[in-house]
């Protein structure tokens, strides 16, 4: 598969750089602080070296059945005054713990990333102010399971990497399923947040919506209506997220229910409960309970001493001629006959 090179005009270079900046901010792995002087993105249009358009693709989308070979093209734009040598590879994609889209190193890619091949074009020299269009193939192995297989094309030079997502779907039954786990509340008042874990149990990527319902013991508590969650959960991935909850009460016991839905009929709920107490009330309540406990303990100890004969009068002295009159109340307490 030949690599096509096209010299860039200055006006076209400015347009390409602006489009690449927007695309990479949304769909690519974050670049290093210093500009590398080149960009990577899917080819837009049908011509082998067509210039970028306003509606350029933010990622590759490929679909086919198991056993098929799919094709697409990557554009490398050199916006600098020197030649760049760029290495290309495929990589598996996954969610970080916080839900971001990330790619695995070459040695750790065992899924759709290894289905991507650039053939002889895996290393490309791009002259100054030139666009190189590099074709590649995706070979779906026979017997591959249906659903989404997240991957990316990674372009590397001198430690700088740019990743372009490959959204690959293998034909067959699609299952949208998820669970909501580990629901908890962090913080209090206007700064409270609902923490939860989303697990994609199906075989397609999910773009969820979330709502929060709160039921207070002492009255109505504000939750949160259904709204999109700014994350795409890939198949088999687990992400840990938090949601602002400005409606958390100051004093109440609240039962909280988190409901998450996604296209395809996916729906799941998770719940938790928590007491909300102001620090002043909590402190005074704690001191009051401690004082009540101490008073109760002292009263029980006094009653126990009286029942075991440890009263103030003490035992009678031996040889005393005067009878001890303290025995009468003792008889009355026990109910013995006189």
Backbone bond lengths (Angstrom), bond angles and torsions (degrees), N, CA, C in turn:
res aa  C-N    CA-C-N  psi(-1)  N-CA   C-N-CA  omega(-1)  CA-C   N-CA-C  phi
1 X - - - 1.464 - - 1.524 108.85 -
2 X 1.355 118.63 113.05 1.463 120.70 -175.79 1.514 111.97 -72.56
3 X 1.342 114.67 153.33 1.458 122.38 174.41 1.517 108.12 -98.18
4 X 1.321 117.92 126.91 1.458 122.89 -178.42 1.523 109.19 -96.88
5 X 1.357 116.64 131.37 1.456 122.77 177.36 1.520 109.18 -112.62
6 X 1.315 117.61 134.48 1.460 123.02 178.13 1.516 109.30 -132.98
7 X 1.375 118.57 122.62 1.472 119.99 176.67 1.523 110.12 -61.19
8 X 1.329 115.66 145.37 1.463 121.08 -179.08 1.519 110.13 -103.16
9 X 1.346 117.02 138.63 1.460 121.76 172.22 1.522 108.95 -85.86
10 X 1.341 118.24 152.52 1.481 120.46 -176.93 1.518 113.24 -54.93
11 X 1.350 118.64 -43.48 1.470 119.51 -178.94 1.510 110.97 -64.03
12 X 1.349 115.08 -40.78 1.459 118.70 178.75 1.506 111.37 -66.19
13 X 1.336 116.43 -33.15 1.466 119.29 179.03 1.514 111.48 -63.71
14 X 1.335 117.31 -41.09 1.467 119.58 179.04 1.510 110.67 -62.87
15 X 1.330 117.22 -42.46 1.462 120.29 178.56 1.507 111.31 -63.74
16 X 1.331 117.74 -42.00 1.463 121.33 -179.39 1.514 110.95 -64.36
17 X 1.343 116.50 -41.98 1.466 119.26 -178.93 1.518 111.26 -64.38
18 X 1.358 117.35 -41.17 1.458 120.16 179.36 1.518 111.28 -65.73
19 X 1.339 116.65 -43.99 1.470 119.53 179.38 1.505 110.99 -64.50
20 X 1.336 117.67 -40.79 1.460 120.20 -179.47 1.512 111.75 -64.60
21 X 1.338 117.31 -37.40 1.461 119.95 179.56 1.513 111.40 -62.11
22 X 1.343 116.74 -42.60 1.475 120.31 179.03 1.513 110.75 -66.83
23 X 1.327 117.11 -43.68 1.460 120.39 -176.73 1.505 111.23 -65.68
24 X 1.309 117.64 -44.62 1.459 119.84 -176.78 1.514 111.59 -68.34
25 X 1.332 116.93 -31.64 1.469 118.85 177.62 1.508 111.10 -63.88
26 X 1.342 118.09 -29.74 1.459 121.27 -176.06 1.513 113.30 -95.79
27 X 1.329 118.27 -31.31 1.455 118.18 -167.46 1.512 115.22 -129.68
28 X 1.319 119.93 -8.20 1.461 120.36 -173.78 1.512 110.92 -111.22
29 X 1.339 115.82 164.45 1.451 121.66 174.86 1.522 108.29 -66.03
30 X 1.343 119.96 135.88 1.455 121.03 -177.55 1.524 111.75 -54.83
31 X 1.346 115.75 136.99 1.458 120.77 -179.26 1.515 111.00 -83.82
32 X 1.328 115.28 169.16 1.459 120.68 177.30 1.529 108.93 -69.15
33 X 1.342 115.90 164.84 1.452 120.35 -175.97 1.531 110.81 -62.83
34 X 1.330 118.31 -41.16 1.458 120.77 178.91 1.522 109.74 -83.22
35 X 1.334 116.26 139.22 1.459 121.27 -178.07 1.517 110.07 -70.47
36 X 1.344 118.86 133.64 1.458 120.48 -179.18 1.524 113.45 -80.21
37 X 1.325 116.81 -15.41 1.450 119.51 -178.39 1.512 113.85 88.65
38 X 1.321 118.66 8.65 1.459 122.05 177.66 1.526 109.96 -151.15
39 X 1.324 115.74 160.55 1.459 121.72 179.32 1.518 109.43 -133.24
40 X 1.344 115.84 160.91 1.471 122.24 177.37 1.516 108.30 -133.40
41 X 1.350 116.26 133.78 1.450 121.33 -179.06 1.524 109.74 -161.84
42 X 1.348 117.53 160.75 1.468 119.24 175.88 1.527 110.86 -64.20
43 X 1.323 115.68 146.57 1.458 119.98 175.71 1.523 108.97 -70.48
44 X 1.324 115.90 134.83 1.463 121.35 175.44 1.513 108.93 -102.31
45 X 1.328 118.31 144.56 1.452 121.63 179.24 1.508 111.75 87.25
46 X 1.334 116.18 179.82 1.454 121.37 -174.17 1.515 113.49 -101.97
47 X 1.338 118.93 -19.72 1.459 120.41 -179.70 1.516 110.14 -72.15
48 X 1.348 118.88 145.38 1.461 120.94 -176.51 1.518 113.46 -57.39
49 X 1.329 117.81 -31.99 1.465 119.87 -178.50 1.519 110.58 -126.42
50 X 1.312 116.30 38.88 1.463 120.75 -177.42 1.516 110.31 -64.86
51 X 1.341 118.13 139.24 1.467 120.18 178.43 1.509 111.10 -70.14
52 X 1.332 117.86 160.37 1.466 120.48 179.61 1.519 110.95 -61.04
53 X 1.319 115.85 149.38 1.459 122.18 176.92 1.521 109.32 -117.76
54 X 1.342 114.49 167.10 1.464 118.86 -179.84 1.520 111.08 -60.90
55 X 1.340 117.25 -31.54 1.460 121.09 -179.61 1.507 112.78 -97.69
56 X 1.334 117.55 35.52 1.460 121.41 -178.15 1.523 110.66 -59.50
57 X 1.332 115.15 150.10 1.467 120.70 -178.14 1.532 110.53 -73.37
58 X 1.320 118.44 132.43 1.466 119.74 176.94 1.518 112.74 -78.03
59 X 1.346 117.72 -18.09 1.464 121.48 179.22 1.524 108.62 -157.56
60 X 1.326 116.04 170.80 1.468 120.82 175.38 1.527 109.01 -84.35
61 X 1.321 116.67 138.72 1.461 121.10 172.35 1.520 107.63 -125.12
62 X 1.330 116.47 118.26 1.452 122.61 -178.64 1.519 109.12 -130.66
63 X 1.328 116.87 142.09 1.461 121.13 179.91 1.523 108.76 -144.23
64 X 1.324 115.50 141.46 1.451 120.96 178.26 1.518 110.12 -176.23
65 X 1.306 115.71 172.28 1.461 120.84 178.64 1.519 110.05 -88.29
66 X 1.319 115.96 165.35 1.462 119.73 178.38 1.524 109.71 -62.14
67 X 1.328 115.71 142.60 1.450 121.15 -179.53 1.516 114.38 90.38
68 X 1.346 118.41 -0.74 1.464 121.15 -179.33 1.524 111.30 -97.33
69 X 1.338 116.13 161.87 1.457 122.95 175.95 1.525 108.08 -116.32
70 X 1.328 116.50 121.24 1.463 122.96 -178.22 1.522 109.64 -106.63
71 X 1.333 116.88 152.73 1.463 121.41 -177.07 1.513 111.57 -131.06
72 X 1.335 115.79 148.69 1.460 121.98 173.27 1.521 107.98 -159.49
73 X 1.368 116.57 -178.52 1.453 120.53 -175.63 1.526 110.52 -137.70
74 X 1.333 114.25 142.38 1.461 122.63 178.55 1.521 108.79 -109.93
75 X 1.332 117.16 136.47 1.461 122.33 177.34 1.527 109.84 -103.99
76 X 1.348 116.01 128.18 1.459 122.97 174.75 1.520 107.62 -112.41
77 X 1.312 117.53 116.49 1.465 122.31 -178.51 1.522 109.96 -106.60
78 X 1.322 117.37 116.25 1.458 123.29 176.10 1.524 107.91 -91.42
79 X 1.317 116.88 107.24 1.469 121.72 -178.08 1.513 112.40 -97.43
80 X 1.336 117.47 6.01 1.464 121.61 -175.73 1.522 111.00 -100.50
81 X 1.343 115.48 -178.77 1.463 122.32 -179.91 1.515 112.99 -96.23
82 X 1.329 117.83 10.67 1.464 119.76 179.23 1.515 110.26 -135.30
83 X 1.324 115.83 164.25 1.467 121.29 178.86 1.515 110.87 -75.30
84 X 1.354 116.29 144.70 1.463 122.04 176.02 1.519 109.38 -122.40
85 X 1.332 115.01 141.02 1.465 121.62 175.49 1.516 107.90 -110.39
86 X 1.315 116.97 114.60 1.464 122.90 -170.88 1.523 109.05 -117.67
87 X 1.330 115.33 134.74 1.466 122.02 178.33 1.521 109.08 -103.39
88 X 1.331 115.83 137.01 1.465 121.36 -176.48 1.517 110.51 -118.09
89 X 1.328 116.30 145.57 1.472 122.44 176.77 1.517 109.66 -156.74
90 X 1.328 115.72 164.22 1.450 121.61 171.36 1.515 110.14 -96.31
91 X 1.329 117.78 156.16 1.463 122.01 -178.72 1.517 109.91 -149.23
92 X 1.340 116.10 147.66 1.459 120.84 171.23 1.526 109.09 -70.94
93 X 1.323 116.47 148.02 1.461 121.61 177.62 1.527 109.72 -113.75
94 X 1.334 115.73 153.97 1.463 121.38 -179.23 1.517 109.29 -155.18
95 X 1.336 116.12 171.06 1.461 122.18 173.53 1.512 109.92 -94.39
96 X 1.332 116.78 136.12 1.444 120.00 168.00 1.529 108.55 -71.55
97 X 1.341 116.91 172.60 1.467 120.12 -179.56 1.521 111.34 -58.73
98 X 1.343 116.99 -32.51 1.459 120.32 179.30 1.511 114.70 -86.79
99 X 1.343 117.99 0.10 1.452 121.76 175.40 1.509 115.62 100.72
100 X 1.338 119.12 -2.11 1.459 120.68 -179.57 1.528 110.88 -70.63
101 X 1.340 115.65 156.11 1.458 122.63 177.63 1.522 107.94 -85.44
102 X 1.337 117.06 127.08 1.461 121.20 -177.62 1.519 109.45 -139.92
103 X 1.344 116.27 163.26 1.465 121.61 -179.91 1.524 109.53 -120.01
104 X 1.333 115.16 151.65 1.455 121.28 -178.46 1.529 110.56 -90.80
105 X 1.331 116.12 154.00 1.463 119.13 174.07 1.525 110.88 -61.57
106 X 1.332 116.18 162.61 1.463 120.66 -176.16 1.524 111.61 -58.12
107 X 1.313 116.76 -41.32 1.470 119.85 -176.17 1.522 112.45 -71.06
108 X 1.351 118.59 -16.96 1.457 121.66 -178.70 1.526 112.74 -101.50
109 X 1.323 118.07 -3.31 1.465 121.21 -179.46 1.524 109.26 -84.87
110 X 1.338 115.29 119.50 1.466 121.18 -179.43 1.520 112.26 -128.67
111 X 1.349 117.62 -1.73 1.458 121.45 -177.34 1.513 112.15 -106.74
112 X 1.340 115.90 -128.50 1.458 121.07 -175.21 1.522 112.43 -63.99
113 X 1.321 117.75 -21.51 1.459 119.65 179.36 1.516 112.92 -60.98
114 X 1.328 117.30 -35.30 1.469 120.03 -178.96 1.523 111.59 -82.51
115 X 1.334 117.67 -6.83 1.463 120.40 175.16 1.532 111.18 -78.79
116 X 1.343 116.57 -15.66 1.467 121.80 -176.82 1.522 109.74 -87.42
117 X 1.332 116.29 132.27 1.464 120.77 -179.40 1.528 110.54 -137.88
118 X 1.347 115.34 134.61 1.459 121.50 174.45 1.529 111.77 -102.53
119 X 1.327 116.74 0.52 1.456 120.15 179.09 1.516 111.38 58.14
120 X 1.340 115.96 -131.62 1.463 120.95 179.73 1.517 112.55 -73.12
121 X 1.341 118.34 -9.08 1.460 121.31 -178.46 1.502 114.25 -94.86
122 X 1.337 117.69 21.95 1.460 119.78 -178.20 1.525 112.17 -69.72
123 X 1.341 117.53 -23.37 1.462 122.42 174.10 1.518 108.02 -122.07
124 X 1.338 116.39 123.03 1.459 121.56 -172.57 1.524 109.94 -124.85
125 X 1.348 116.24 130.36 1.461 121.57 172.16 1.519 108.07 -96.98
126 X 1.324 116.33 122.28 1.461 121.31 -177.22 1.527 108.32 -114.30
127 X 1.336 118.37 110.85 1.472 120.25 178.98 1.527 111.91 -62.16
128 X 1.331 115.73 165.77 1.464 121.45 -179.91 1.525 110.71 -59.27
129 X 1.330 115.75 140.14 1.468 123.20 177.44 1.527 112.16 52.69
130 X 1.336 115.41 45.17 1.459 121.06 -177.72 1.514 109.89 -134.81
131 X 1.317 115.67 147.16 1.463 121.77 173.81 1.522 108.53 -107.22
132 X 1.344 114.85 130.77 1.463 121.03 175.25 1.519 108.82 -111.66
133 X 1.320 116.37 130.00 1.459 121.97 177.03 1.522 108.25 -106.32
134 X 1.329 116.00 118.17 1.462 121.82 -173.10 1.523 108.93 -113.42
135 X 1.350 118.79 117.56 1.465 120.63 176.33 1.531 110.76 -78.90
136 X 1.319 115.52 153.14 1.463 120.48 175.32 1.521 109.09 -148.00
137 X 1.310 115.94 164.69 1.471 121.85 179.63 1.519 109.89 -123.26
138 X 1.322 114.64 154.43 1.464 122.37 172.40 1.524 106.42 -124.95
139 X 1.328 116.14 111.51 1.467 121.37 -178.45 1.523 108.84 -98.89
140 X 1.324 116.41 109.73 1.469 121.54 -179.31 1.530 107.97 -83.71
141 X 1.329 118.54 116.45 1.470 119.96 -177.13 1.526 112.04 -63.94
142 X 1.334 117.52 148.49 1.473 120.13 174.30 1.530 110.63 -58.94
143 X 1.318 115.62 141.14 1.457 120.14 179.67 1.512 114.70 80.70
144 X 1.330 118.68 7.54 1.466 120.72 178.22 1.530 109.56 -64.66
145 X 1.322 118.34 137.20 1.468 120.53 -178.35 1.523 110.96 -66.66
146 X 1.327 117.94 149.88 1.464 120.81 179.00 1.520 111.66 -70.83
147 X 1.314 114.74 162.45 1.456 120.46 177.54 1.513 112.26 113.46
148 X 1.326 115.30 -168.02 1.463 121.82 -178.43 1.525 110.94 -85.37
149 X 1.328 114.81 138.06 1.468 122.27 177.55 1.527 107.38 -124.82
150 X 1.332 118.40 91.56 1.467 121.23 -173.70 1.530 111.64 -65.14
151 X 1.328 114.83 136.24 1.463 120.91 178.93 1.518 108.36 -153.29
152 X 1.327 115.37 179.96 1.461 121.10 178.16 1.516 109.09 -155.98
153 X 1.336 115.44 154.71 1.458 122.69 168.60 1.524 106.67 -98.60
154 X 1.330 116.87 127.49 1.459 121.90 -176.39 1.524 109.09 -115.37
155 X 1.341 115.81 125.44 1.463 122.77 176.27 1.525 108.28 -107.49
156 X 1.347 117.02 131.13 1.465 121.55 -172.80 1.525 110.67 -132.58
157 X 1.341 115.12 138.80 1.463 121.51 169.90 1.516 108.75 -150.85
158 X 1.335 115.94 122.76 1.472 122.36 174.81 1.525 112.01 51.31
159 X 1.330 117.39 43.70 1.459 121.64 177.39 1.512 115.06 85.06
160 X 1.323 118.27 -9.48 1.467 121.46 177.60 1.522 108.99 -91.36
161 X 1.335 116.87 126.93 1.460 121.63 -178.25 1.518 110.99 -121.76
162 X 1.321 116.40 140.02 1.463 123.42 172.08 1.526 106.99 -127.12
163 X 1.329 116.85 125.94 1.457 121.36 179.75 1.517 111.33 -109.22
164 X 1.326 117.00 135.86 1.456 122.53 175.15 1.523 107.08 -118.10
165 X 1.306 116.12 125.53 1.458 120.85 -174.15 1.521 112.46 -66.78
166 X 1.332 115.74 142.60 1.461 123.31 171.95 1.521 107.25 -115.85
167 X 1.331 115.85 110.16 1.468 121.13 176.89 1.526 106.99 -91.37
168 X 1.319 116.62 102.61 1.470 122.13 -174.66 1.520 109.39 -112.75
169 X 1.317 116.26 124.96 1.468 120.86 177.75 1.530 109.39 -121.05
170 X 1.336 114.64 128.17 1.456 121.92 176.80 1.521 107.36 -96.23
171 X 1.343 115.77 132.96 1.453 120.88 -175.00 1.522 113.24 -63.59
172 X 1.319 115.39 148.88 1.454 122.40 -179.61 1.512 110.77 139.84
173 X 1.342 118.30 -174.30 1.472 121.05 -179.41 1.520 111.41 -60.57
174 X 1.334 115.75 135.69 1.467 122.18 177.13 1.525 109.02 -107.43
175 X 1.311 116.39 132.51 1.463 122.11 -179.47 1.520 109.42 -122.80
176 X 1.335 115.56 118.23 1.466 121.81 174.83 1.523 108.11 -101.60
177 X 1.318 117.12 113.22 1.468 121.60 -177.66 1.518 109.24 -151.35
178 X 1.335 115.92 144.35 1.461 120.51 179.09 1.516 109.92 -153.60
179 X 1.331 115.65 165.89 1.468 122.36 173.61 1.514 109.25 -131.32
180 X 1.346 115.69 152.38 1.463 123.23 174.95 1.516 107.36 -111.66
181 X 1.314 117.29 122.19 1.461 121.30 -173.92 1.527 110.85 -131.76
182 X 1.343 115.59 163.30 1.474 123.48 171.04 1.532 112.50 55.10
183 X 1.330 117.05 46.83 1.463 120.22 178.53 1.523 109.78 -74.73
184 X 1.319 116.77 133.41 1.470 121.54 177.94 1.521 108.58 -153.71
185 X 1.341 115.96 169.57 1.456 121.74 178.73 1.527 108.17 -118.85
186 X 1.319 115.74 131.95 1.464 121.47 177.35 1.516 109.53 -117.49
187 X 1.325 116.24 138.84 1.449 120.38 178.84 1.519 112.34 79.30
188 X 1.336 115.51 -169.98 1.462 120.69 -178.44 1.521 109.12 -152.45
189 X 1.325 115.05 168.19 1.458 120.94 177.46 1.514 112.16 59.86
190 X 1.340 115.57 -145.13 1.455 120.71 -177.72 1.527 112.42 -66.60
191 X 1.339 116.84 -18.53 1.461 120.41 -179.75 1.519 114.01 -93.82
192 X 1.327 118.61 8.72 1.467 121.12 -178.53 1.527 110.29 -69.55
193 X 1.319 115.35 147.38 1.458 121.62 177.80 1.527 109.30 -136.02
194 X 1.323 115.44 143.98 1.454 121.84 176.34 1.529 107.40 -96.69
195 X 1.317 116.84 120.10 1.465 122.05 178.67 1.522 109.11 -99.85
196 X 1.329 116.52 142.33 1.462 120.44 -179.30 1.523 108.69 -159.94
197 X 1.335 115.31 164.73 1.465 122.39 178.60 1.518 108.90 -120.58
198 X 1.330 116.29 131.41 1.456 122.04 174.94 1.525 109.20 -106.32
199 X 1.329 116.05 132.74 1.467 121.69 178.26 1.522 108.36 -123.84
200 X 1.322 116.17 122.62 1.469 121.06 177.52 1.521 108.29 -83.60
201 X 1.329 116.93 108.84 1.466 122.75 -177.88 1.533 112.93 -95.65
202 X 1.340 116.76 -0.69 1.462 119.87 -177.64 1.519 112.06 -100.76
203 X 1.345 116.17 -158.97 1.462 120.58 -178.32 1.528 112.69 -120.99
204 X 1.340 117.09 15.51 1.462 120.79 176.18 1.525 109.03 -129.72
205 X 1.328 116.08 151.73 1.458 120.59 177.22 1.524 110.08 -67.94
206 X 1.334 116.42 144.67 1.460 121.83 -174.48 1.525 110.69 -121.45
207 X 1.337 115.66 136.83 1.470 122.07 171.88 1.531 106.42 -113.22
208 X 1.321 117.76 95.90 1.470 120.89 -168.23 1.523 114.12 -82.41
209 X 1.330 113.84 161.20 1.459 123.78 166.70 1.514 108.36 -119.65
210 X 1.331 116.64 147.47 1.461 121.21 -173.72 1.514 110.55 -130.91
211 X 1.344 115.56 144.17 1.462 122.10 171.01 1.527 108.49 -136.39
212 X 1.330 115.90 152.14 1.464 122.16 -178.77 1.524 108.49 -125.45
213 X 1.340 115.65 124.81 1.470 121.22 176.12 1.515 108.77 -111.60
214 X 1.338 116.20 132.99 1.460 121.49 -178.62 1.518 109.45 -126.38
215 X 1.334 117.23 126.80 1.466 123.67 177.30 1.514 108.93 -117.12
216 X 1.347 116.54 115.21 1.454 121.47 -179.95 1.514 112.26 -91.51
217 X 1.320 116.46 153.71 1.461 121.63 177.40 1.521 111.06 -72.71
218 X 1.334 117.79 -33.66 1.458 122.08 -174.23 1.521 113.40 -104.91
219 X 1.306 118.40 4.34 1.453 119.39 179.29 1.512 112.01 158.73
220 X 1.322 115.73 -175.59 1.452 122.07 -177.49 1.521 110.61 -72.90
221 X 1.325 115.84 138.38 1.464 122.43 178.82 1.523 108.21 -124.07
222 X 1.319 117.02 134.73 1.462 121.44 -178.95 1.526 110.88 -72.63
223 X 1.332 116.38 131.77 1.462 121.51 174.04 1.511 110.04 -104.31
224 X 1.332 116.70 -139.71 1.462 121.39 175.49 1.523 108.79 -141.73
225 X 1.329 115.79 133.65 1.450 120.44 179.47 1.523 111.56 -73.12
226 X 1.327 116.36 169.98 1.459 121.72 -178.12 1.525 110.22 -63.62
227 X 1.326 116.27 132.86 1.460 122.31 179.41 1.526 109.03 -156.14
228 X 1.337 118.42 155.13 1.465 120.60 -178.73 1.530 111.63 -67.08
229 X 1.319 114.65 147.63 1.462 121.79 173.06 1.534 107.35 -99.98
230 X 1.308 116.90 130.73 1.466 121.35 -174.10 1.528 111.38 -78.09
231 X 1.320 115.97 61.57 1.458 120.89 178.73 1.529 108.55 -158.02
232 X 1.319 116.91 149.51 1.458 122.43 171.24 1.514 107.49 -115.90
233 X 1.324 116.54 118.00 1.461 121.34 -175.77 1.527 108.60 -93.07
234 X 1.321 115.97 118.56 1.461 121.40 -177.47 1.526 110.52 -78.92
235 X 1.336 117.65 158.23 1.483 119.78 -178.71 1.520 112.51 -56.89
236 X 1.338 114.97 133.78 1.456 120.71 177.52 1.511 114.68 77.50
237 X 1.325 118.58 3.61 1.460 121.34 -175.77 1.528 111.75 -98.57
238 X 1.337 114.56 155.09 1.465 123.37 179.91 1.524 108.06 -124.16
239 X 1.334 116.67 127.13 1.463 120.51 179.66 1.523 109.25 -126.46
240 X 1.322 115.88 144.27 1.461 123.02 -179.49 1.525 108.09 -110.07
241 X 1.328 116.01 118.65 1.456 121.66 -172.09 1.522 111.03 -126.89
242 X 1.322 116.00 163.51 1.465 122.03 172.28 1.515 108.97 -132.06
243 X 1.318 114.82 152.35 1.457 122.34 -176.85 1.526 109.21 -130.10
244 X 1.341 119.56 127.54 1.471 119.98 176.89 1.526 111.27 -59.37
245 X 1.340 115.30 141.13 1.469 120.32 176.94 1.525 108.82 -133.61
246 X 1.320 117.31 77.33 1.468 119.86 -177.48 1.522 113.34 -68.09
247 X 1.328 118.23 -14.36 1.458 121.08 -179.13 1.510 115.21 -87.94
248 X 1.340 118.25 10.99 1.467 120.44 179.89 1.528 110.63 -60.16
249 X 1.349 118.49 136.30 1.466 120.48 -176.56 1.519 111.84 -76.42
250 X 1.333 115.01 167.51 1.465 120.78 175.83 1.527 110.61 -88.05
251 X 1.334 115.73 -39.25 1.466 119.66 -178.68 1.527 108.23 -141.75
252 X 1.332 116.43 109.32 1.460 120.94 179.02 1.531 108.15 177.98
253 X 1.324 114.95 163.49 1.453 121.02 168.57 1.523 106.69 -108.99
254 X 1.336 116.76 120.56 1.453 121.98 -169.49 1.525 110.73 -116.96
255 X 1.336 115.80 133.21 1.461 122.42 169.78 1.524 107.17 -97.82
256 X 1.331 115.97 122.62 1.459 122.21 -172.58 1.526 109.76 -112.91
257 X 1.341 116.65 134.39 1.464 121.52 177.32 1.522 109.20 -128.34
258 X 1.327 116.38 124.48 1.463 123.07 178.17 1.531 107.92 -104.38
259 X 1.333 116.70 124.88 1.463 122.53 178.94 1.517 109.12 -117.41
260 X 1.326 116.42 130.02 1.464 122.47 -179.89 1.524 108.54 -124.09
261 X 1.329 115.96 131.74 1.464 121.85 175.64 1.520 108.73 -124.95
262 X 1.336 115.76 161.77 1.462 121.74 178.15 1.514 108.92 -153.14
263 X 1.346 118.11 155.05 1.467 120.42 177.93 1.524 111.49 -55.33
264 X 1.330 114.88 145.30 1.454 119.76 -177.47 1.509 113.52 99.14
265 X 1.356 117.25 3.16 1.461 120.97 178.11 1.507 115.30 90.73
266 X 1.324 118.42 9.55 1.466 120.24 179.22 1.529 110.03 -72.90
267 X 1.329 116.44 134.50 1.466 121.91 178.65 1.522 108.71 -154.52
268 X 1.328 116.27 135.70 1.464 120.91 178.69 1.523 108.88 -153.84
269 X 1.340 115.87 154.48 1.463 121.64 178.17 1.515 109.60 -131.76
270 X 1.309 114.87 154.30 1.461 123.02 172.91 1.513 107.96 -142.29
271 X 1.318 118.48 153.09 1.463 120.32 -174.38 1.518 111.31 -142.37
272 X 1.336 113.96 162.41 1.460 122.32 174.22 1.521 107.46 -160.25
273 X 1.322 117.96 173.52 1.467 122.70 175.52 1.518 108.88 -141.03
274 X 1.339 115.25 156.54 1.469 118.65 -177.80 1.518 109.97 -160.54
275 X 1.325 114.33 145.27 1.462 121.91 171.67 1.519 108.79 -86.96
276 X 1.330 116.47 137.68 1.462 122.34 171.94 1.523 107.32 -115.95
277 X 1.331 117.23 118.60 1.454 122.51 -179.09 1.525 109.95 -131.82
278 X 1.350 118.35 132.27 1.465 119.65 172.95 1.523 109.59 -62.85
279 X 1.332 117.35 146.17 1.469 120.17 -177.25 1.524 111.83 -60.89
280 X 1.353 118.63 -37.67 1.467 119.99 -178.76 1.519 111.55 -64.44
281 X 1.346 116.19 -46.47 1.465 119.92 179.48 1.517 110.39 -64.93
282 X 1.343 115.48 -41.52 1.458 118.68 -179.72 1.516 111.30 -61.77
283 X 1.371 116.64 -39.97 1.461 119.59 -179.55 1.509 112.07 -67.33
284 X 1.367 116.59 -46.62 1.468 119.11 179.76 1.520 111.67 -64.28
285 X 1.322 116.05 -37.94 1.465 119.39 178.27 1.520 110.73 -63.24
286 X 1.322 116.60 -40.58 1.455 119.73 179.61 1.516 111.74 -65.09
287 X 1.363 117.73 -42.72 1.471 120.56 178.80 1.519 110.23 -64.42
288 X 1.344 117.19 -42.42 1.465 120.09 179.66 1.509 112.21 -62.20
289 X 1.316 117.73 -42.88 1.466 120.84 178.66 1.515 110.95 -64.78
290 X 1.343 117.04 -37.86 1.464 119.62 178.54 1.521 111.02 -65.16
291 X 1.374 116.86 -42.01 1.458 119.67 178.45 1.512 112.00 -64.47
292 X 1.331 117.16 -41.65 1.464 120.22 178.19 1.522 110.57 -63.01
293 X 1.304 117.61 -38.79 1.465 120.40 178.90 1.515 111.78 -64.81
294 X 1.336 116.54 -41.83 1.473 119.70 179.62 1.527 111.12 -64.62
295 X 1.352 117.79 -41.57 1.469 121.19 179.43 1.527 110.79 -63.42
296 X 1.314 116.80 -43.33 1.461 121.12 179.51 1.517 111.32 -62.60
297 X 1.316 117.61 -41.67 1.463 121.22 179.81 1.520 111.17 -64.03
298 X 1.345 117.33 -41.25 1.467 120.42 179.88 1.524 111.20 -64.36
299 X 1.351 117.30 -41.41 1.459 120.77 179.84 1.526 111.11 -64.14
300 X 1.326 117.01 -42.57 1.466 120.22 178.64 1.517 111.58 -63.15
301 X 1.331 117.07 -39.00 1.463 120.42 179.10 1.522 111.14 -64.88
302 X 1.350 118.70 -39.23 1.462 121.99 -179.92 1.522 110.42 -64.98
303 X 1.338 117.51 -45.39 1.457 120.13 179.32 1.519 110.76 -61.44
304 X 1.317 116.97 -40.29 1.474 120.55 -179.16 1.524 110.92 -64.01
305 X 1.325 117.69 -40.42 1.462 120.77 179.18 1.526 111.17 -64.69
306 X 1.344 117.50 -40.46 1.463 119.79 -179.37 1.523 110.27 -65.87
307 X 1.354 117.35 -37.70 1.464 118.75 -178.16 1.510 112.36 -71.45
308 X 1.322 118.43 -23.72 1.465 121.04 179.95 1.517 112.47 -94.53
309 X 1.364 117.90 10.63 1.458 120.99 175.45 1.496 113.75 82.49
310 X 1.301 118.24 17.04 1.468 119.37 -179.18 1.488 112.15 -94.58
311 X 1.447 118.87 45.22 1.457 121.96 -178.45 1.507 111.90 -75.18
312 X 1.376 116.67 -178.59 1.459 121.97 -176.46 1.515 112.58 -71.05
313 X 1.403 118.64 -29.41 1.472 120.36 -174.73 1.501 112.50 -72.63
314 X 1.325 120.49 -28.40 1.451 123.14 -178.70 1.506 110.94 73.05
315 X 1.322 118.66 176.71 1.471 122.73 -179.29 1.528 111.24 -71.07
316 X 1.393 119.98 151.00 1.487 122.25 179.29 1.513 110.93 -69.07
317 X 1.374 114.82 148.43 1.460 120.49 178.91 1.525 110.07 -75.56
318 X 1.374 116.89 144.45 1.456 121.70 176.87 1.527 109.96 -69.55
319 X 1.366 117.93 137.23 1.470 123.27 176.16 1.493 113.50 84.29
320 X 1.286 120.14 7.03 1.454 121.10 -179.11 1.524 109.33 -73.55
321 X 1.376 117.87 135.30 1.458 122.06 179.91 1.502 112.77 -82.34
322 X 1.313 116.52 -16.03 1.466 119.72 -177.87 1.524 108.39 -99.84
323 X 1.340 118.54 125.46 1.485 120.14 179.52 1.540 110.77 -63.64
324 X 1.312 116.52 146.26 1.479 122.32 178.49 1.523 108.95 -77.70
325 X 1.372 114.92 114.11 1.461 119.98 -176.91 1.528 112.85 -78.93
326 X 1.344 117.68 -4.93 1.468 119.24 -178.05 1.508 112.82 -77.19
327 X 1.356 117.20 -5.95 1.466 118.76 -178.98 1.511 112.20 -73.86
328 X 1.361 117.68 -25.98 1.458 119.93 -176.45 1.520 112.53 -62.27
329 X 1.320 117.77 -49.27 1.468 116.83 176.91 1.521 112.13 -59.82
330 X 1.342 116.83 -30.58 1.456 119.36 178.31 1.511 110.61 -63.17
331 X 1.380 116.23 -43.98 1.455 119.58 177.67 1.516 111.21 -62.93
332 X 1.328 117.81 -39.98 1.464 120.06 -178.26 1.517 110.74 -66.09
333 X 1.338 118.38 -37.28 1.469 120.92 -178.98 1.516 111.26 -66.20
334 X 1.355 116.54 -37.32 1.471 119.16 -176.56 1.497 111.75 -85.25
335 X 1.338 119.59 -13.96 1.463 122.30 -179.67 1.520 112.76 81.66
336 X 1.364 118.07 14.48 1.474 119.68 178.89 1.516 109.02 -74.15
337 X 1.377 118.51 150.85 1.485 122.50 -179.44 1.498 108.65 -76.82
338 X 1.349 115.95 146.97 1.470 121.64 178.73 1.486 110.41 -97.24
